[in-house]
Amino acid sequence: MPKDREGTRYLIVLTLGDAAPTRLQSLVPALQEILKSLSKTPSEQAFHSAARDVFGYFLVSALSAHQIKTRIEPPDRQQPFLSSSDAVLIVELGEHFDASGRSRAWTWLQRH
């Protein structure tokens, strides 16, 4: 993928301090709506841990990693979204990657 601000690929990793099912029920749809508003293409869940306390999404955005983080992690960190016990990591994905097996994440990377 050409490196330009119109189509930079990112992996967003969230680590939740509290992954209670009731919290996930409100947090995940809110996160998906935010990612939808930030992404040039449909975002894709890259992975999640068995406990659902760590998960990642791929997206393509014209924004910088810092700009994405400020939209995901507002300064006041109010609920129902992220709290001070949560962590966010945003990594720009380059043109070189590899994987094996069949997965939606691998397919997303090949297409974007």
Secondary structure, 3 states (H helix, E strand, C coil): CCCCCCCEEEEEEEECCCCCHHHHHHHHHHHHHHHHHHCCCCCEEEEECCCCCEEEEEEEECCCHHHHHHHHCCCCCCCCCCCCCCEEEEEEECCCCCCCCCCHHHHHHHHC
